[in-house]
Amino acid sequence: MSNLIPTPSQTVGPFFKHGLKWDSAGQVLSQVQSGRVRVTGIVTDGADEPIPDCFLEVWQADASGKMSQSPVHEDGTAAFARASTDAEGRFVIDTVMPGRIAMADGSLQAPYLHITIFARGLLRHLFTRCYFEGSNGIDQDPVLSSLGARAKTLVARKTGDSTYEWDVAMQGSESVETVFFDI
């Protein structure tokens, strides 16, 4: 007989601050100054309480709308980064405005950041998007158009020349909870 003890396949966690090191103010996706944008926000739970010890993985197209399988685009700008939440659930993403991405049928999507969210107590990571208020093509984006009134949960509000605010509600009513995608 073996001395092995069965363990659960998943445990509550992960505990990111203990296993990963990063700058708590977020990671800069690109050092390019032109077209640079900053997205700030807060991640909250179903009781509208901030979620600390959470991180967001960000993938994005370059300024011309080209996606990369590598963490760095051909033009040298980063295609991937992580941003953590602080004790108040706040995060910061510094990047360049992505270009419009073509879908398989050739239609263009509005510029967006692909976001994967990892948080304590979340057994499976979640996928969402962050679009930019007022960006080219946002009114015709096929994904946003398919979501009706819930689309607003994916659109970062413009707060300055190159600054946006986008909050993530992990749970809540349909008008509040951020849209998450099955990928």
GIPE-V277501 format. One record per residue. RES is the residue in one small letter. SS is DSSP state (2 for helix, 1 for strand, 0 for the rest). BURIAL is I if it has 16 or more other C-alpha atoms within 10 Angstrom, else O. Layout:
res=RES ss=SS burial=BURIAL
res=RES ss=SS burial=BURIAL
This chain:
res=m ss=0 burial=O
res=s ss=0 burial=O
res=n ss=0 burial=O
res=l ss=0 burial=O
res=i ss=0 burial=O
res=p ss=0 burial=O
res=t ss=0 burial=O
res=p ss=0 burial=O
res=s ss=0 burial=O
res=q ss=0 burial=O
res=t ss=0 burial=O
res=v ss=0 burial=O
res=g ss=0 burial=O
res=p ss=0 burial=I
res=f ss=0 burial=O
res=f ss=2 burial=I
res=k ss=2 burial=O
res=h ss=2 burial=O
res=g ss=2 burial=O
res=l ss=0 burial=O
res=k ss=0 burial=O
res=w ss=0 burial=O
res=d ss=0 burial=O
res=s ss=0 burial=I
res=a ss=0 burial=O
res=g ss=0 burial=I
res=q ss=0 burial=I
res=v ss=1 burial=I
res=l ss=0 burial=I
res=s ss=0 burial=I
res=q ss=0 burial=O
res=v ss=0 burial=O
res=q ss=0 burial=O
res=s ss=0 burial=O
res=g ss=0 burial=O
res=r ss=1 burial=I
res=v ss=1 burial=I
res=r ss=1 burial=I
res=v ss=1 burial=I
res=t ss=1 burial=I
res=g ss=1 burial=I
res=i ss=1 burial=I
res=v ss=1 burial=I
res=t ss=1 burial=I
res=d ss=0 burial=O
res=g ss=0 burial=O
res=a ss=0 burial=O
res=d ss=0 burial=O
res=e ss=0 burial=O
res=p ss=1 burial=I
res=i ss=0 burial=I
res=p ss=0 burial=I
res=d ss=0 burial=I
res=c ss=1 burial=I
res=f ss=1 burial=I
res=l ss=1 burial=I
res=e ss=1 burial=I
res=v ss=1 burial=I
res=w ss=1 burial=I
res=q ss=1 burial=I
res=a ss=0 burial=I
res=d ss=0 burial=I
res=a ss=0 burial=I
res=s ss=0 burial=O
res=g ss=0 burial=I
res=k ss=0 burial=I
res=m ss=0 burial=I
res=s ss=0 burial=I
res=q ss=0 burial=O
res=s ss=0 burial=O
res=p ss=0 burial=I
res=v ss=1 burial=I
res=h ss=0 burial=I
res=e ss=0 burial=O
res=d ss=0 burial=O
res=g ss=0 burial=O
res=t ss=0 burial=I
res=a ss=1 burial=I
res=a ss=0 burial=I
res=f ss=1 burial=I
res=a ss=1 burial=I
res=r ss=1 burial=I
res=a ss=1 burial=I
res=s ss=1 burial=I
res=t ss=0 burial=I
res=d ss=0 burial=I
res=a ss=0 burial=O
res=e ss=0 burial=O
res=g ss=0 burial=I
res=r ss=1 burial=I
res=f ss=1 burial=I
res=v ss=1 burial=I
res=i ss=1 burial=I
res=d ss=1 burial=I
res=t ss=1 burial=I
res=v ss=1 burial=I
res=m ss=0 burial=I
res=p ss=0 burial=I
res=g ss=0 burial=I
res=r ss=0 burial=I
res=i ss=0 burial=I
res=a ss=1 burial=O
res=m ss=0 burial=O
res=a ss=0 burial=O
res=d ss=0 burial=O
res=g ss=0 burial=O
res=s ss=0 burial=O
res=l ss=1 burial=I
res=q ss=0 burial=I
res=a ss=0 burial=I
res=p ss=0 burial=I
res=y ss=1 burial=I
res=l ss=1 burial=I
res=h ss=1 burial=I
res=i ss=1 burial=I
res=t ss=1 burial=I
res=i ss=1 burial=I
res=f ss=1 burial=I
res=a ss=1 burial=I
res=r ss=0 burial=I
res=g ss=0 burial=O
res=l ss=0 burial=O
res=l ss=0 burial=O
res=r ss=0 burial=O
res=h ss=0 burial=O
res=l ss=1 burial=I
res=f ss=1 burial=I
res=t ss=1 burial=I
res=r ss=1 burial=I
res=c ss=1 burial=I
res=y ss=1 burial=I
res=f ss=1 burial=I
res=e ss=0 burial=I
res=g ss=0 burial=O
res=s ss=0 burial=I
res=n ss=0 burial=O
res=g ss=0 burial=O
res=i ss=2 burial=I
res=d ss=2 burial=O
res=q ss=2 burial=O
res=d ss=0 burial=I
res=p ss=2 burial=O
res=v ss=2 burial=O
res=l ss=2 burial=I
res=s ss=2 burial=O
res=s ss=0 burial=O
res=l ss=0 burial=O
res=g ss=2 burial=O
res=a ss=2 burial=O
res=r ss=2 burial=I
res=a ss=2 burial=I
res=k ss=2 burial=I
res=t ss=2 burial=I
res=l ss=2 burial=I
res=v ss=1 burial=I
res=a ss=1 burial=I
res=r ss=1 burial=I
res=k ss=1 burial=I
res=t ss=0 burial=O
res=g ss=0 burial=O
res=d ss=0 burial=O
res=s ss=0 burial=O
res=t ss=1 burial=I
res=y ss=1 burial=I
res=e ss=1 burial=I
res=w ss=0 burial=I
res=d ss=0 burial=I
res=v ss=1 burial=I
res=a ss=1 burial=I
res=m ss=0 burial=I
res=q ss=0 burial=O
res=g ss=0 burial=O
res=s ss=0 burial=O
res=e ss=0 burial=O
res=s ss=0 burial=O
res=v ss=0 burial=I
res=e ss=0 burial=I
res=t ss=0 burial=I
res=v ss=0 burial=I
res=f ss=0 burial=I
res=f ss=1 burial=O
res=d ss=0 burial=O
res=i ss=0 burial=O
